[in-house]
Amino acid sequence: MADDALWHEVEAYVDEVWEDVVADIRTLVKVRSVEDLSQASEGAPWGPGPRASLSRALAIAGRLGLATTDVDGYIGFGDLPGADERYLATIAHSDVVPEGLGWTVSPFDVTRRDGFLMGRGVLDDKGPLVLSLYAAHFFVRQVARTGERLPYTLRCLIGAEEETSMGDLAHYLAHYPAPLFAFTPDADFPLICGEKGVFEGRFTSGDILGTPDSRIVTMDGGTVSNAICGLATATVRADAGTLPVAEGIDAEPAGDGLATLTAHGRGGHASLPEGTVNAIGMLASYLLGSDVCSAAERAFLELERLLCASGHDGAALGIASSNDRFGALTLVGGTIHTEGARLVQSCDARYPDATTHEAIAQALCQAAREHGATFEPIQVKEPFYTDPSSPEVTCLLTTYDELTGGRSEAFVIGGGTYARMFPRACAFGPHEPAEDVPAWVGPEHGPDEAVSEESLRRALEIYIVSIARLMRIEY
């Protein structure tokens, strides 16, 4: 194996610092760093939770010997100055999605169970963030020992708004030059060289609730638009005892001729919808099948069924698309909530460069009109692709293969990471999709989010050796 001495030194380092790594992950997980723009203020543009988490992450970076900078609360970074001011970067984020329902442990603490860490953010992305800081700390100690600077500055960027619009990185890039190359530890191994486009929007019904023939009082479900809803509820005008029995649907009396329906689906990330069951689609199908809806409500529920219970390829709404480089478009319904007399449903599409966001918007607007609703695009991120034969990608893949003993290739995902914001970047671990995990291990964005300590330890070793090798590339 190339760099045998380096690998052995890195392995010993990880053994030495591991308990500190876990403690620092816990320090970050304890903060409910969910964006709250209603509480935004100067120095805390994303709200108090992201502000607190960013502060804690910067404190860890400073303790580990990095020179820290707080960029107005939008984002932060820790530097190890090199011989060249130009820099190579890692970028991870300290914000998280809301906890949602269904947890069996505290979401805002780290629970250690059978070799796994559990808690919101242990995988996405507070655990990997801490790994990036300790990877830099390895070089802090090396420079202190040898007195020789790295060829380039090493910068650990700490984001605070990745889960919503990535406005943190947009602010950073408006004020600082881009890195020579960056990788984000916010995805899967072996390496992600491209990402589908991201298109988010929302459907809004007409004033269909509260009319004399209305049967729906409220519908609510989901936590964020970029996750499939695992639990949804509806309060309807009906006798719970007379409603038909259906798998996954609970009906309970709610008083005054009302019943509460609860649909239990199977949630997951919007970019990986296979195997999920959208609870909103379950509710829509149940209400339609049981005729618990007015004519106007039925029209919107039919739209809901097309979005949330008719597959994930967008064909039911006329936006299916695919190509060899990116694969197939996916479309999911994320959240539904009640606004006065209207129902509002969010959606999330991940699309290849075989189509455009304009074509998607046009088709969804047409579908909305056909069902007495309106559609509004909310956010667009264009598809992103890095040449998999580039020296940086080759370097990272070679390092990964040396430790794992495999032969891997870069691939494309439907998820969106910071990599798409840079001219030269990729997403690099730490999740191992093929890892055999217990059934109780939850996914990112889901309840009981968990990651194995073994996979994180391995990722830290890979990141350190990868950074050492990236530093050898001539720019």
VOGU-3710 file (C-alpha; in Angstrom, 3 decimals, decimal comma):
1> maddalwhev> 0,000/0,000/0,000  1,323/3,444/-0,905  2,097/5,781/2,013  2,264/2,873/4,479  3,878/4,987/7,195  1,218/7,675/6,781  -1,595/5,142/7,032  -0,131/3,690/10,252  0,310/7,146/11,755  -3,260/8,063/10,857
11> eayvdevwed> -4,659/4,865/12,355  -2,851/5,552/15,637  -4,123/9,138/15,633  -7,743/8,044/15,190  -7,399/5,571/18,062  -5,993/8,341/20,244  -8,657/10,979/19,588  -11,775/8,887/19,048  -13,472/9,490/22,406  -12,882/13,217/21,942
21> vvadirtlvk> -14,470/12,978/18,495  -17,606/11,376/19,946  -17,767/13,959/22,735  -17,572/16,798/20,217  -20,268/15,228/18,057  -22,468/15,136/21,164  -21,704/18,806/21,850  -23,139/19,718/18,440  -26,059/17,273/18,421  -27,329/18,755/21,681
31> vrsvedlsqa> -28,207/21,958/19,794  -31,528/21,945/17,931  -30,030/23,822/14,996  -33,138/24,022/12,814  -33,542/27,152/10,706  -36,031/29,651/12,162  -36,147/32,814/10,084  -38,839/34,288/12,346  -36,133/34,558/15,026  -33,354/35,782/12,720
41> segapwgpgp> -31,244/38,697/13,917  -27,935/40,394/13,218  -25,226/37,772/13,523  -27,855/35,017/13,494  -29,393/35,184/9,996  -30,724/31,627/10,185  -32,122/31,881/13,718  -30,796/31,073/17,216  -30,361/27,303/16,746  -28,013/27,467/13,735
51> raslsralai> -26,202/30,388/15,411  -25,553/28,356/18,560  -24,403/25,301/16,627  -22,067/27,359/14,441  -20,560/28,949/17,557  -19,941/25,558/19,122  -18,367/24,204/15,947  -16,061/27,210/15,682  -15,080/26,736/19,321  -14,134/23,122/18,582
61> agrlglattd> -12,135/24,230/15,540  -10,283/26,809/17,633  -9,525/24,289/20,369  -8,075/21,978/17,707  -5,610/24,656/16,610  -7,344/26,218/13,603  -7,552/29,979/13,081  -11,296/30,632/13,076  -13,424/33,198/11,274  -17,128/33,852/11,834
71> vdgyigfgdl> -18,623/35,266/8,625  -21,414/37,377/10,132  -23,173/34,275/11,445  -23,899/33,057/7,924  -21,070/30,535/7,882  -17,666/30,060/9,490  -14,316/28,439/8,849  -11,119/27,281/10,469  -7,774/27,649/8,687  -4,416/25,962/8,860
81> pgaderylat> -2,309/28,485/6,871  -0,091/26,945/4,207  2,853/28,063/2,130  0,345/29,244/-0,494  -2,659/31,395/0,450  -4,739/29,534/-2,092  -6,636/26,841/-0,303  -8,107/23,368/-0,380  -11,313/22,967/1,573  -13,629/20,622/3,334
91> iahsdvvpeg> -17,179/21,818/3,890  -19,769/20,340/6,212  -22,797/21,829/7,944  -23,999/22,287/11,500  -27,703/22,814/10,782  -30,227/19,967/10,742  -33,766/19,222/9,600  -36,520/19,145/12,263  -36,629/16,011/14,378  -40,089/14,895/13,292
101> lgwtvspfdv> -41,945/12,033/14,952  -41,132/8,408/15,700  -37,913/8,649/17,722  -37,172/5,998/20,349  -34,210/7,955/21,772  -33,639/11,644/22,405  -33,034/13,274/19,003  -30,881/16,005/20,519  -28,348/13,925/22,336  -26,005/11,153/21,225
111> trrdgflmgr> -27,019/7,654/22,241  -24,373/4,945/21,844  -25,896/1,596/21,035  -24,146/-1,550/19,805  -21,401/0,359/18,011  -23,677/3,042/16,572  -24,237/6,708/17,350  -27,885/7,840/17,335  -29,182/11,412/17,219  -30,242/14,111/14,787
121> gvlddkgplv> -27,174/15,042/12,776  -24,826/12,170/13,658  -24,798/11,321/9,942  -26,191/14,501/8,380  -23,965/16,346/9,017  -22,628/17,086/12,500  -20,740/13,818/12,793  -18,926/14,349/9,474  -18,330/18,011/10,383  -16,426/16,943/13,468
131> lslyaahffv> -14,471/14,442/11,342  -13,364/17,265/9,041  -12,102/19,294/12,001  -10,131/16,377/13,419  -8,697/15,645/9,966  -7,341/19,207/9,982  -6,101/18,753/13,562  -3,901/15,887/12,377  -2,072/18,367/10,147  -1,991/21,035/12,871
141> rqvartgerl> 0,026/18,597/14,975  2,164/17,581/12,020  3,074/21,200/11,207  3,822/21,907/14,862  6,106/18,866/15,004  8,000/19,408/11,745  7,852/23,180/11,376  6,960/22,707/7,689  3,801/24,295/6,334  1,432/22,466/4,021
151> pytlrcliga> 1,765/23,459/0,343  -1,677/25,094/0,370  -3,855/26,527/3,116  -6,323/23,982/4,504  -9,743/25,458/5,253  -12,585/23,701/7,064  -15,804/25,477/6,112  -18,675/25,187/8,604  -22,064/25,823/7,050  -25,228/26,803/8,896
161> eeetsmgdla> -28,004/26,653/6,273  -27,364/23,673/4,013  -30,701/22,005/4,676  -32,757/24,812/3,161  -31,337/27,118/0,490  -27,529/27,043/0,988  -27,645/30,798/1,385  -24,756/30,432/3,809  -22,372/29,320/1,057  -23,784/31,852/-1,411
171> hylahypapl> -22,911/34,569/1,117  -19,435/33,129/1,576  -18,690/32,933/-2,155  -19,825/36,520/-2,580  -17,067/37,616/-0,178  -14,267/35,031/-0,543  -12,541/33,319/-3,469  -13,520/29,737/-4,213  -11,154/26,947/-3,143  -8,839/25,213/-5,565
181> faftpdadfp> -10,839/22,111/-4,780  -13,309/21,126/-2,072  -15,000/17,990/-0,879  -18,006/17,735/1,371  -18,404/14,775/3,751  -22,176/14,893/3,413  -23,115/11,956/1,223  -22,051/8,420/0,306  -18,797/6,678/-0,420  -17,071/6,004/-2,717
191> licgekgvfe> -17,492/9,442/-4,370  -20,234/11,576/-5,887  -19,173/13,492/-8,983  -22,596/14,784/-9,988  -25,957/15,740/-8,552  -29,347/15,989/-10,163  -31,057/19,325/-10,309  -33,348/20,169/-7,407  -36,766/21,688/-8,018  -39,061/22,545/-5,107
201> grftsgdilg> -42,527/24,029/-5,222  -45,972/23,934/-3,690  -49,540/23,272/-4,740  -52,297/25,327/-3,112  -55,963/24,398/-3,285  -58,789/26,875/-3,662  -60,994/27,757/-0,675  -62,301/24,212/-0,357  -62,475/23,830/3,450  -65,260/25,154/5,655
211> tpdsrivtmd> -67,953/25,067/2,951  -71,382/23,525/3,738  -70,443/20,247/2,023  -66,813/20,149/3,188  -65,739/16,965/4,983  -62,094/17,847/5,708  -61,364/20,134/8,653  -57,562/19,930/8,574  -54,778/17,888/6,958  -51,234/18,001/8,241
221> ggtvsnaicg> -48,127/15,905/7,685  -44,403/15,947/7,069  -41,615/18,082/8,473  -39,651/19,361/5,441  -40,224/19,459/1,708  -37,142/17,350/0,951  -38,291/14,297/2,902  -41,074/11,800/2,222  -43,788/12,131/4,851  -43,927/9,145/7,214
231> latatvrada> -46,851/10,307/9,376  -49,874/12,384/8,388  -53,185/13,243/10,023  -56,561/14,537/8,926  -59,518/15,672/10,995  -62,748/14,993/9,109  -66,493/15,300/9,630  -67,385/11,654/10,110  -68,247/9,018/12,698  -65,020/7,176/13,456
241> gtlpvaegid> -66,965/3,981/14,191  -68,414/3,836/10,694  -65,234/4,530/8,765  -63,804/1,514/6,915  -60,756/-0,287/8,287  -57,581/0,118/6,224  -54,025/-1,019/6,759  -51,830/1,735/8,129  -54,786/4,061/8,889  -56,035/4,699/12,424
251> aepagdglat> -59,417/6,347/13,042  -60,334/7,845/16,421  -63,286/9,964/17,590  -62,465/13,673/17,872  -65,772/14,881/19,361  -68,703/16,811/17,863  -69,124/14,513/14,876  -65,431/14,583/14,026  -62,844/11,859/13,536  -59,066/12,009/13,383
261> ltahgrggha> -57,345/9,823/10,806  -53,662/9,003/11,173  -51,684/7,437/8,325  -48,484/5,565/9,128  -46,165/5,464/6,124  -42,439/4,947/5,698  -40,436/8,143/5,422  -37,073/8,865/3,854  -34,998/11,421/1,970  -36,541/12,936/-1,164
271> slpegtvnai> -33,537/11,898/-3,251  -33,966/8,213/-2,324  -37,691/7,519/-2,533  -37,504/3,798/-3,339  -38,944/1,745/-0,492  -40,779/4,675/1,088  -44,533/4,970/1,547  -45,902/8,498/1,607  -48,390/8,916/4,449  -50,027/11,874/2,669
281> gmlasyllgs> -50,737/9,647/-0,324  -52,190/7,026/2,003  -54,565/9,600/3,500  -55,587/10,952/0,102  -56,309/7,469/-1,232  -58,287/6,579/1,898  -60,437/9,720/1,801  -61,139/9,235/-1,900  -61,937/5,561/-1,499  -64,200/6,209/1,476
291> dvcsaaeraf> -65,866/9,203/-0,198  -64,998/11,395/2,815  -64,656/14,578/0,761  -66,644/17,183/-1,121  -66,397/17,537/-4,890  -63,884/20,383/-4,553  -61,870/18,448/-1,979  -61,958/15,397/-4,238  -60,299/17,327/-7,062  -57,382/18,325/-4,821
301> lelerllcas> -57,143/14,840/-3,305  -56,881/13,412/-6,814  -53,920/15,724/-7,353  -52,485/14,531/-4,027  -52,814/10,931/-5,134  -50,982/11,632/-8,401  -48,163/13,292/-6,472  -47,915/11,124/-3,371  -49,305/7,690/-4,268  -48,559/7,073/-7,953
311> ghdgaalgia> -44,875/6,219/-8,043  -41,844/8,455/-7,804  -40,916/9,031/-11,467  -43,188/12,015/-12,119  -44,984/10,222/-14,965  -48,413/10,734/-13,359  -47,880/14,493/-13,551  -46,195/14,540/-16,958  -42,594/15,296/-15,982  -40,833/11,924/-16,312
321> ssndrfgalt> -37,309/12,239/-17,702  -34,091/10,217/-17,737  -30,623/9,901/-19,251  -27,560/7,699/-18,802  -25,445/10,207/-16,880  -27,978/11,183/-14,212  -30,607/8,456/-14,309  -34,317/9,103/-13,844  -36,161/12,084/-12,439  -37,813/11,574/-9,052
331> lvggtihteg> -40,787/13,476/-7,634  -42,179/13,310/-4,084  -44,671/15,142/-1,923  -43,077/16,446/1,280  -45,416/18,348/3,587  -49,080/19,207/3,717  -50,672/21,737/6,000  -53,855/23,751/6,374  -53,918/27,488/5,731  -57,349/28,863/6,484
341> arlvqscdar> -59,720/27,297/3,951  -56,890/25,944/1,803  -54,570/22,968/1,704  -50,914/23,530/0,805  -48,764/20,663/-0,464  -45,018/20,912/-1,081  -43,148/18,842/-3,650  -39,533/18,025/-4,442  -38,200/16,885/-7,828  -34,640/15,714/-8,540
351> ypdattheai> -34,085/15,987/-12,279  -31,444/15,046/-14,881  -30,077/17,460/-17,466  -32,349/15,787/-20,007  -35,074/18,226/-18,921  -35,256/21,757/-17,502  -36,802/23,365/-14,448  -38,926/25,480/-16,810  -40,463/22,353/-18,364  -41,131/20,887/-14,918
361> aqalcqaare> -42,811/24,077/-13,715  -44,974/24,300/-16,826  -46,243/20,725/-16,431  -46,965/21,089/-12,708  -48,795/24,381/-13,265  -50,970/22,636/-15,858  -51,694/19,742/-13,491  -52,660/22,188/-10,760  -55,101/24,039/-13,045  -56,743/20,750/-14,006
371> hgatfepiqv> -57,450/20,105/-10,325  -58,676/23,554/-9,292  -55,375/24,483/-7,672  -52,343/26,665/-8,266  -48,646/25,811/-8,358  -45,712/27,996/-7,332  -42,016/27,145/-7,871  -40,001/27,849/-4,706  -36,391/26,857/-5,353  -34,257/25,635/-8,240
381> kepfytdpss> -30,721/24,226/-8,233  -29,276/23,263/-11,591  -27,699/19,821/-12,183  -24,003/19,623/-11,294  -21,224/17,415/-12,709  -17,463/17,099/-12,131  -15,220/15,191/-14,530  -14,620/11,814/-12,819  -11,190/11,571/-14,484  -9,914/14,759/-12,804
391> pevtclltty> -6,766/14,401/-10,652  -8,686/15,257/-7,466  -11,394/12,640/-8,026  -8,768/10,075/-8,971  -6,835/10,903/-5,787  -9,856/10,474/-3,517  -11,050/7,252/-5,130  -7,560/5,741/-4,963  -7,328/6,551/-1,266  -10,747/5,065/-0,552
401> deltggrsea> -9,890/1,894/-2,471  -6,590/1,436/-0,665  -8,286/1,271/2,716  -11,346/-0,702/1,653  -9,620/-3,078/-0,756  -12,097/-2,502/-3,565  -12,177/-0,893/-6,979  -14,719/1,882/-7,073  -16,115/4,449/-9,460  -17,614/7,893/-9,008
411> fvigggtyar> -21,371/8,140/-9,394  -24,260/10,606/-9,521  -26,956/11,134/-6,873  -30,305/12,843/-6,555  -29,343/14,580/-3,325  -28,050/18,115/-3,197  -24,807/18,997/-1,413  -22,546/22,011/-1,159  -20,405/20,534/-3,953  -22,759/21,937/-6,590
421> mfpracafgp> -21,901/25,484/-5,486  -18,168/25,285/-6,300  -16,347/25,255/-9,647  -14,287/22,182/-8,581  -15,741/19,926/-5,914  -17,292/16,583/-5,063  -19,140/14,835/-2,237  -17,061/12,180/-0,491  -18,625/9,873/2,103  -18,936/9,155/4,952
431> hepaedvpaw> -21,982/6,913/4,576  -21,420/3,366/3,344  -24,629/2,399/1,462  -23,745/-1,303/1,424  -23,046/-1,485/5,151  -25,125/-4,135/6,935  -26,964/-2,318/9,727  -29,626/-3,379/12,260  -33,269/-2,710/11,476  -33,474/-0,073/14,213
441> vgpehgpdea> -30,911/2,160/12,501  -32,738/5,167/11,093  -31,722/7,186/8,015  -30,699/10,803/7,700  -33,756/13,073/7,907  -35,650/10,218/9,588  -36,354/9,140/13,176  -33,545/7,363/15,057  -30,916/8,672/12,633  -27,801/6,587/13,293
451> vseeslrral> -24,346/5,795/11,945  -21,798/3,180/12,918  -18,704/4,299/14,764  -16,649/1,932/12,627  -17,702/3,712/9,429  -16,936/7,129/10,910  -13,498/5,997/12,114  -12,720/4,615/8,672  -13,924/7,847/7,050  -11,650/9,939/9,263
461> eiyivsiarl> -8,633/7,888/8,195  -9,618/8,255/4,534  -10,096/12,017/4,861  -6,697/12,584/6,452  -4,780/10,603/3,834  -6,854/12,174/1,047  -6,005/15,697/2,233  -2,306/14,792/2,403  -2,445/13,617/-1,211  -4,519/16,547/-2,477
471> mriey> -1,798/18,793/-1,104  0,648/17,158/-3,579  -1,348/18,205/-6,667  0,133/21,175/-8,516  -2,283/24,014/-9,296
//
